[in-house]
């Protein structure tokens, strides 16, 4: 099931990649910095994305919190694709979360897969908002979470 989903995302990315040649708002403001509630890092995250083409970019994020006798951190790394639209567009993402937790051996050093789909609004002044539905999985187990990212672009 997961192999099929990964294959479909990759095929869609390669089919839609030629669309990236058209200019747009992410050519003028290719860097996005923001925060996300829910989403790729489960609870919250701070993130940075860089669009190398108007429609294709990569992102990284970080989330952490303290627990008794240690801490927990999730670090999403992902490919972002906006196949249609400019200011208003469909948002698709695939990547992985690196999980690290002191005193929690089942989680520490674990990679989790992430898929996201949603809507992105990016204004010409730089503001962006992105509500998403996110699937985070490991093996055959998965959870589906809503998320919303808000930030600025430059």
Backbone as a chain_set.jsonl record, in Angstrom:
{"seq": "XXXXXXXXXXXXXXXXXXXXXXXXXXXXXXXXXXXXXXXXXXXXXXXXXXXXXXXXXXXXXXXXXXXXXXXXXXXXXXXXXXXXXXXXXXXXXXXXXXXXXXXXXXXXXXXXXXXXXXXXXXXXXXXXXXXXXXXXXXXXXXXXXXXXXXXXXX", "coords": {"N": [[0.823, -1.198, 0.0], [1.863, 1.305, 0.896], [4.065, 1.485, -0.804], [2.796, 1.726, -3.256], [1.512, 4.21, -2.903], [3.755, 5.92, -2.634], [4.899, 5.545, -5.157], [2.872, 6.617, -6.82], [2.902, 9.335, -6.021], [5.494, 10.066, -6.841], [5.348, 9.622, -9.646], [3.364, 11.504, -10.307], [4.755, 13.851, -9.616], [6.866, 13.866, -11.526], [5.395, 13.994, -13.911], [4.119, 16.438, -13.616], [6.233, 18.183, -13.385], [7.187, 19.639, -15.729], [5.435, 21.811, -15.747], [6.53, 23.536, -13.984], [8.103, 25.37, -15.292], [6.759, 27.721, -15.859], [6.46, 31.103, -14.848], [5.844, 32.752, -11.642], [4.441, 33.651, -8.434], [6.132, 32.357, -6.569], [8.545, 32.441, -7.854], [9.315, 35.055, -7.487], [9.239, 35.308, -4.694], [10.734, 33.01, -3.27], [11.323, 31.815, -0.804], [9.95, 30.476, 2.118], [8.932, 30.956, 5.414], [7.616, 29.718, 8.393], [5.098, 28.705, 10.806], [3.537, 25.703, 11.917], [0.584, 24.239, 13.017], [-0.357, 21.121, 14.258], [-0.217, 18.799, 11.6], [2.783, 18.015, 9.736], [4.626, 17.5, 11.824], [3.191, 16.447, 13.917], [2.308, 17.901, 16.443], [3.16, 20.685, 16.577], [5.244, 22.845, 14.559], [8.165, 24.606, 13.442], [9.126, 25.913, 10.337], [11.015, 25.921, 7.225], [10.941, 26.592, 3.8], [12.133, 26.21, 0.482], [11.625, 27.194, -2.751], [12.712, 25.934, -5.709], [11.886, 25.954, -8.24], [8.989, 27.472, -9.656], [6.935, 25.804, -8.87], [7.953, 23.635, -7.456], [9.524, 22.643, -4.51], [11.675, 22.303, -1.569], [11.514, 21.417, 1.892], [12.203, 21.916, 5.408], [11.763, 21.202, 8.864], [11.175, 21.684, 12.426], [10.367, 20.38, 15.618], [9.973, 20.312, 19.069], [9.864, 19.229, 22.497], [9.978, 19.209, 26.078], [10.086, 16.418, 28.269], [9.589, 14.427, 31.228], [12.748, 13.689, 32.456], [14.108, 14.134, 29.981], [13.71, 14.74, 26.448], [11.725, 15.243, 23.439], [11.923, 15.182, 19.94], [10.924, 16.056, 16.645], [11.694, 16.067, 13.222], [10.812, 17.163, 10.289], [11.456, 16.527, 6.818], [10.943, 17.356, 3.521], [9.456, 17.209, 0.19], [7.876, 19.674, -1.671], [5.064, 20.351, -3.706], [3.305, 22.328, -5.941], [1.038, 21.926, -8.075], [-0.919, 23.277, -9.586], [-2.236, 26.586, -10.0], [-1.477, 29.882, -8.628], [-1.433, 32.273, -6.69], [-3.519, 31.06, -5.292], [-3.604, 27.663, -4.683], [-3.342, 24.081, -5.25], [-1.792, 21.994, -2.884], [0.729, 19.621, -2.478], [2.636, 17.216, -0.755], [5.471, 15.216, 0.119], [7.513, 13.224, 2.213], [9.746, 12.721, 4.996], [9.796, 12.194, 8.544], [12.158, 12.636, 11.036], [12.522, 11.147, 14.075], [13.445, 11.736, 17.414], [14.15, 10.861, 20.707], [14.972, 11.157, 24.04], [15.417, 8.635, 26.476], [13.336, 7.045, 25.475], [13.234, 4.487, 23.865], [11.831, 3.171, 21.772], [11.127, 5.159, 20.024], [13.311, 6.809, 19.518], [15.625, 7.74, 17.06], [14.086, 6.974, 14.867], [12.562, 6.836, 11.635], [9.792, 8.279, 10.035], [7.266, 8.123, 7.564], [5.772, 10.767, 5.61], [2.913, 12.224, 4.136], [1.192, 14.852, 2.553], [-1.688, 16.793, 1.713], [-3.375, 19.612, 0.468], [-4.474, 23.038, 0.532], [-3.034, 26.041, -0.66], [-2.628, 29.444, 0.021], [-0.947, 32.223, -1.112], [0.015, 35.426, -0.736], [0.808, 38.382, -2.7], [2.186, 40.159, -1.144], [3.568, 38.572, 0.602], [2.522, 37.041, 2.74], [1.43, 33.775, 3.735], [-0.885, 31.026, 3.914], [-1.73, 27.7, 4.767], [-3.838, 25.187, 4.887], [-3.959, 21.718, 5.624], [-4.282, 18.132, 5.123], [-2.74, 15.461, 6.648], [-0.845, 12.487, 6.393], [0.842, 10.39, 8.467], [3.118, 7.824, 8.724], [4.368, 4.57, 9.667], [5.668, 1.606, 8.721], [2.95, -0.567, 8.506], [1.232, 0.901, 10.044], [-0.535, 3.965, 10.596], [-1.385, 7.475, 11.009], [-3.813, 10.037, 10.564], [-3.828, 13.456, 10.306], [-5.087, 16.793, 10.733], [-3.728, 19.952, 9.677], [-2.378, 23.296, 9.884], [-0.525, 25.738, 8.34], [1.098, 28.842, 8.748], [2.64, 31.817, 7.681], [5.365, 33.746, 6.31], [6.695, 34.927, 3.163], [9.619, 35.494, 1.222]], "CA": [[0.0, 0.0, 0.0], [2.727, 2.481, 0.976], [4.882, 1.532, -2.018], [1.922, 2.247, -4.298], [1.329, 5.642, -2.654], [5.019, 6.588, -2.97], [5.025, 5.496, -6.617], [1.93, 7.571, -7.402], [3.402, 10.691, -5.767], [6.665, 10.293, -7.693], [4.882, 9.731, -11.029], [2.706, 12.81, -10.422], [5.786, 14.896, -9.58], [7.569, 13.903, -12.808], [4.464, 14.437, -14.944], [3.812, 17.851, -13.414], [7.462, 18.972, -13.335], [7.295, 20.64, -16.798], [4.633, 22.984, -15.406], [7.372, 24.406, -13.171], [8.78, 26.36, -16.117], [5.991, 28.952, -15.893], [6.772, 32.01, -13.742], [4.776, 33.043, -10.71], [4.763, 34.296, -7.168], [7.265, 31.71, -5.895], [9.779, 32.893, -8.498], [9.65, 36.336, -6.861], [9.397, 35.081, -3.251], [10.895, 31.553, -3.206], [11.591, 31.35, 0.56], [8.817, 30.531, 3.037], [9.217, 30.655, 6.82], [6.348, 29.742, 9.096], [4.791, 27.751, 11.851], [2.434, 24.809, 11.578], [-0.095, 23.526, 14.099], [-0.694, 19.804, 13.727], [0.549, 18.612, 10.381], [3.918, 17.12, 9.513], [5.349, 17.163, 13.06], [2.176, 16.0, 14.882], [1.737, 18.896, 17.354], [3.493, 21.993, 16.015], [6.616, 22.905, 14.046], [8.666, 25.773, 12.729], [9.634, 25.343, 9.096], [11.572, 26.727, 6.143], [10.84, 25.965, 2.483], [12.77, 26.925, -0.628], [11.134, 26.769, -4.056], [13.742, 26.046, -6.728], [11.076, 26.283, -9.396], [7.758, 28.078, -9.167], [5.996, 24.799, -8.367], [8.632, 22.541, -6.763], [10.454, 23.097, -3.483], [11.969, 21.39, -0.47], [11.325, 22.045, 3.193], [12.667, 21.284, 6.64], [11.085, 21.738, 10.034], [11.619, 21.186, 13.727], [9.425, 20.426, 16.728], [10.54, 19.674, 20.243], [9.317, 19.568, 23.81], [10.595, 18.499, 27.198], [9.313, 15.469, 29.061], [10.377, 14.067, 32.402], [14.034, 13.045, 32.185], [14.587, 14.221, 28.609], [12.953, 15.515, 25.48], [11.279, 14.609, 22.208], [12.039, 16.053, 18.781], [10.57, 15.567, 15.308], [12.319, 16.926, 12.234], [10.338, 16.817, 8.948], [12.178, 16.881, 5.597], [9.911, 17.022, 2.545], [9.347, 17.809, -1.129], [6.593, 20.358, -1.848], [4.641, 20.496, -5.092], [2.078, 23.089, -6.171], [0.875, 21.63, -9.496], [-1.8, 24.236, -10.257], [-2.515, 27.812, -9.268], [-0.364, 30.765, -8.289], [-1.751, 32.725, -5.327], [-4.363, 29.992, -4.741], [-3.179, 26.455, -5.359], [-3.311, 22.759, -4.643], [-0.498, 21.722, -2.265], [1.017, 18.202, -2.27], [3.957, 17.075, -0.148], [5.891, 13.881, 0.551], [8.824, 13.277, 2.849], [9.985, 11.879, 6.164], [10.048, 12.786, 9.862], [13.143, 11.959, 11.875], [12.1, 11.254, 15.474], [14.494, 11.489, 18.395], [13.62, 11.02, 22.059], [15.801, 10.579, 25.095], [14.694, 7.734, 27.384], [12.176, 6.441, 24.819], [13.97, 3.725, 22.867], [10.999, 2.802, 20.623], [10.985, 6.309, 19.131], [14.593, 7.444, 19.225], [16.289, 7.332, 15.836], [13.099, 6.399, 13.962], [12.075, 7.613, 10.495], [8.371, 8.116, 9.737], [6.884, 8.704, 6.277], [4.715, 11.781, 5.673], [2.256, 12.723, 2.931], [0.261, 15.939, 2.847], [-2.416, 17.408, 0.607], [-4.152, 20.725, 0.981], [-4.652, 24.267, -0.232], [-2.111, 27.101, -0.241], [-2.806, 30.825, -0.421], [0.267, 33.013, -0.925], [-0.248, 36.771, -1.246], [1.946, 39.066, -3.318], [2.945, 40.85, -0.09], [4.409, 37.596, 1.279], [1.778, 36.204, 3.687], [0.86, 32.539, 3.206], [-1.608, 30.128, 4.813], [-1.828, 26.403, 4.113], [-4.497, 24.092, 5.608], [-3.627, 20.426, 5.021], [-4.539, 16.835, 5.742], [-1.425, 14.818, 6.652], [-0.757, 11.094, 6.801], [2.15, 10.044, 9.013], [3.067, 6.368, 8.81], [5.544, 3.728, 9.871], [5.222, 0.253, 8.413], [1.54, -0.597, 8.131], [0.462, 1.784, 10.907], [-0.537, 5.369, 10.201], [-2.387, 8.377, 11.566], [-4.173, 11.15, 9.688], [-3.986, 14.655, 11.129], [-5.18, 18.086, 10.056], [-2.679, 20.903, 10.014], [-2.447, 24.598, 9.227], [0.737, 26.481, 8.381], [0.956, 30.281, 8.518], [3.95, 32.448, 7.715], [5.693, 34.768, 5.335], [7.617, 34.548, 2.096], [10.508, 36.57, 0.773]], "C": [[0.864, 1.258, 0.0], [3.59, 2.613, -0.272], [4.071, 2.088, -3.179], [1.741, 3.752, -4.136], [2.585, 6.427, -3.017], [5.191, 6.636, -4.484], [4.107, 6.507, -7.287], [2.386, 9.01, -7.205], [4.579, 11.001, -6.683], [6.267, 10.445, -9.164], [4.213, 11.084, -11.242], [3.726, 13.94, -10.443], [6.5, 14.997, -10.927], [6.666, 14.358, -13.951], [4.241, 15.942, -14.842], [5.041, 18.744, -13.399], [7.588, 19.967, -14.486], [6.474, 21.902, -16.54], [5.471, 24.0, -14.642], [8.062, 25.491, -13.984], [8.035, 27.693, -16.161], [6.275, 29.788, -14.659], [5.576, 32.238, -12.836], [5.309, 33.619, -9.425], [5.961, 33.662, -6.467], [8.584, 31.945, -6.618], [10.257, 34.193, -7.86], [9.939, 36.186, -5.374], [9.537, 33.576, -3.009], [11.108, 30.981, -1.806], [10.356, 31.526, 1.429], [9.288, 30.14, 4.433], [7.894, 30.727, 7.561], [6.267, 28.744, 10.224], [3.597, 26.924, 11.428], [1.888, 24.179, 12.848], [-0.602, 22.216, 13.532], [0.257, 19.489, 12.589], [1.721, 17.662, 10.457], [4.652, 16.695, 10.776], [4.389, 16.888, 14.22], [1.538, 17.12, 15.698], [1.922, 20.306, 16.812], [4.883, 21.891, 15.406], [6.905, 24.292, 13.499], [9.327, 25.235, 11.475], [10.188, 26.399, 8.149], [11.423, 25.93, 4.857], [11.52, 26.848, 1.456], [12.24, 26.331, -1.923], [12.218, 27.021, -5.089], [13.127, 26.327, -8.083], [9.799, 26.874, -8.824], [6.85, 27.057, -8.494], [6.632, 23.69, -7.54], [9.634, 23.096, -5.76], [10.749, 22.003, -2.475], [11.822, 22.147, 0.842], [11.904, 21.219, 4.318], [11.933, 21.942, 7.799], [11.647, 21.151, 11.309], [10.508, 21.374, 14.746], [10.093, 19.737, 17.903], [9.817, 20.092, 21.503], [9.987, 18.703, 24.866], [9.589, 17.563, 27.849], [10.166, 15.125, 30.273], [11.615, 13.278, 31.974], [14.45, 13.088, 30.719], [13.73, 15.089, 27.725], [12.62, 14.696, 24.253], [11.43, 15.625, 21.085], [11.625, 15.345, 17.508], [11.097, 16.578, 14.299], [11.867, 16.513, 10.832], [11.269, 17.345, 7.847], [11.257, 16.449, 4.458], [10.076, 17.766, 1.223], [7.961, 18.423, -1.232], [6.313, 20.536, -3.329], [3.338, 21.285, -5.125], [1.789, 22.973, -7.666], [0.017, 22.626, -10.26], [-1.995, 25.452, -9.362], [-1.262, 28.631, -9.019], [-0.58, 31.273, -6.866], [-2.591, 31.678, -4.603], [-3.959, 28.704, -5.44], [-3.333, 25.193, -4.54], [-1.908, 22.53, -4.097], [-0.378, 20.221, -2.022], [2.435, 18.094, -1.727], [4.207, 15.617, 0.222], [7.279, 13.993, 1.158], [8.916, 12.33, 4.024], [10.184, 12.739, 7.405], [11.133, 11.967, 10.543], [12.735, 12.206, 13.321], [13.274, 10.923, 16.384], [13.913, 11.76, 19.777], [14.571, 10.379, 23.052], [14.911, 9.751, 26.012], [13.406, 7.169, 26.786], [12.701, 5.674, 23.61], [13.147, 3.368, 21.632], [10.929, 3.915, 19.59], [12.332, 6.844, 18.671], [15.257, 6.864, 17.98], [15.377, 6.742, 14.782], [12.765, 7.367, 12.83], [10.61, 7.266, 10.257], [8.101, 8.737, 8.368], [5.785, 9.734, 6.459], [4.223, 12.124, 4.268], [1.29, 13.808, 3.359], [-0.431, 16.372, 1.566], [-3.26, 18.523, 1.206], [-4.242, 21.862, -0.012], [-3.625, 25.277, 0.258], [-2.533, 28.427, -0.846], [-1.511, 31.557, -0.111], [0.038, 34.375, -1.567], [1.004, 37.362, -1.883], [2.781, 39.809, -2.287], [3.807, 39.885, 0.725], [3.695, 36.678, 2.256], [1.335, 34.909, 3.005], [0.131, 31.788, 4.317], [-1.861, 28.834, 4.045], [-2.526, 25.397, 5.024], [-4.252, 22.772, 4.865], [-4.241, 19.261, 5.791], [-3.24, 16.05, 5.568], [-1.534, 13.371, 7.099], [0.683, 10.84, 7.238], [2.127, 8.542, 9.264], [4.427, 5.769, 9.138], [5.076, 2.294, 9.682], [3.785, 0.283, 7.926], [0.677, 0.32, 8.987], [0.558, 3.23, 10.448], [-1.568, 6.152, 11.003], [-2.62, 9.487, 10.549], [-4.5, 12.336, 10.575], [-4.239, 15.882, 10.264], [-3.993, 18.953, 10.465], [-2.955, 22.232, 9.343], [-1.117, 25.312, 9.442], [0.445, 27.937, 8.033], [2.351, 30.887, 8.584], [4.115, 33.508, 6.659], [6.665, 34.248, 4.303], [8.426, 35.764, 1.679], [11.402, 36.068, -0.349]], "O": [[0.636, 2.171, -0.793], [3.824, 3.722, -0.75], [4.598, 2.841, -3.999], [1.806, 4.492, -5.117], [2.494, 7.484, -3.641], [5.587, 7.665, -5.03], [4.52, 7.186, -8.226], [2.272, 9.823, -8.122], [4.65, 12.094, -7.244], [6.798, 11.314, -9.855], [4.465, 11.744, -12.25], [3.577, 14.891, -11.211], [6.718, 16.103, -11.423], [7.127, 15.04, -14.867], [4.18, 16.638, -15.855], [4.899, 19.966, -13.4], [8.065, 21.077, -14.248], [6.799, 22.962, -17.075], [5.161, 25.191, -14.647], [8.565, 26.454, -13.405], [8.647, 28.713, -16.478], [6.327, 29.261, -13.547], [4.437, 31.957, -13.209], [6.468, 34.022, -9.333], [6.737, 34.372, -5.827], [9.644, 31.676, -6.053], [11.459, 34.41, -7.708], [10.809, 36.88, -4.847], [8.578, 32.927, -2.592], [11.074, 29.762, -1.641], [9.778, 32.612, 1.472], [9.958, 29.123, 4.612], [7.132, 31.679, 7.388], [7.227, 28.045, 10.548], [2.745, 27.387, 10.67], [2.645, 23.647, 13.66], [-1.206, 22.188, 12.459], [1.422, 19.882, 12.627], [1.674, 16.641, 11.143], [5.25, 15.619, 10.797], [4.75, 17.08, 15.381], [0.318, 17.276, 15.649], [0.949, 21.033, 16.611], [5.623, 20.953, 15.703], [5.997, 25.043, 13.143], [10.014, 24.215, 11.527], [9.881, 27.587, 8.25], [11.737, 24.741, 4.816], [11.488, 28.075, 1.549], [12.378, 25.134, -2.174], [12.607, 28.165, -5.327], [13.781, 26.878, -8.969], [9.561, 26.78, -7.62], [6.063, 27.425, -7.621], [5.911, 22.872, -6.969], [10.487, 23.914, -6.107], [10.16, 20.923, -2.514], [11.987, 23.366, 0.891], [12.075, 20.004, 4.209], [11.533, 23.103, 7.716], [12.48, 20.246, 11.285], [9.802, 22.382, 14.744], [10.714, 18.687, 17.739], [9.231, 21.172, 21.571], [10.491, 17.616, 24.582], [8.404, 17.874, 27.962], [11.339, 15.494, 30.335], [11.517, 12.312, 31.217], [15.095, 12.15, 30.25], [13.104, 16.046, 28.18], [13.152, 13.605, 24.046], [11.102, 16.799, 21.26], [11.938, 14.171, 17.312], [10.968, 17.788, 14.488], [12.46, 15.613, 10.238], [11.793, 18.456, 7.935], [10.828, 15.295, 4.423], [10.738, 18.801, 1.147], [6.97, 17.765, -0.915], [7.215, 20.836, -4.111], [2.384, 20.952, -4.423], [2.235, 23.813, -8.448], [0.204, 22.803, -11.464], [-1.927, 25.361, -8.137], [-0.14, 28.149, -9.175], [0.028, 30.754, -5.93], [-2.385, 31.441, -3.413], [-3.968, 28.647, -6.669], [-3.44, 25.226, -3.314], [-0.929, 22.84, -4.776], [-1.27, 19.612, -1.431], [3.334, 18.8, -2.185], [3.288, 14.884, 0.588], [8.118, 14.758, 0.681], [8.266, 11.285, 4.059], [10.676, 13.864, 7.326], [11.037, 10.743, 10.619], [12.616, 13.356, 13.743], [14.002, 9.958, 16.156], [13.257, 12.78, 19.988], [14.93, 9.208, 22.924], [13.774, 10.134, 26.289], [12.477, 6.847, 27.527], [12.624, 6.149, 22.477], [13.707, 3.269, 20.54], [10.698, 3.652, 18.41], [12.461, 7.288, 17.53], [15.429, 5.651, 17.862], [15.858, 6.063, 13.875], [12.694, 8.577, 13.044], [10.233, 6.095, 10.276], [8.665, 9.784, 8.051], [4.954, 9.602, 7.358], [5.013, 12.293, 3.34], [0.643, 13.7, 4.401], [0.148, 16.326, 0.48], [-3.791, 18.395, 2.309], [-4.107, 21.678, -1.221], [-3.367, 25.365, 1.458], [-2.764, 28.534, -2.05], [-1.027, 31.518, 1.021], [-0.114, 34.479, -2.784], [2.117, 36.899, -1.637], [3.962, 40.067, -2.522], [4.687, 40.325, 1.465], [4.225, 35.614, 2.576], [0.916, 34.924, 1.847], [0.476, 31.896, 5.494], [-2.162, 28.849, 2.851], [-1.863, 24.797, 5.87], [-4.329, 22.716, 3.638], [-4.657, 19.394, 6.941], [-2.7, 15.981, 4.464], [-2.229, 13.062, 8.067], [1.623, 11.049, 6.471], [1.228, 8.036, 9.935], [5.475, 6.375, 8.917], [4.193, 1.822, 10.398], [3.439, 1.064, 7.039], [-0.502, 0.503, 8.685], [1.604, 3.67, 9.97], [-2.489, 5.586, 11.591], [-1.73, 9.829, 9.771], [-5.334, 12.245, 11.476], [-3.67, 16.002, 9.179], [-3.344, 18.701, 11.48], [-3.68, 22.295, 8.35], [-0.65, 25.467, 10.57], [-0.351, 28.228, 7.14], [3.153, 30.516, 9.441], [3.145, 34.091, 6.174], [7.369, 33.264, 4.527], [7.97, 36.903, 1.775], [12.226, 36.823, -0.867]]}, "num_chains": 1, "name": "protein.A"}
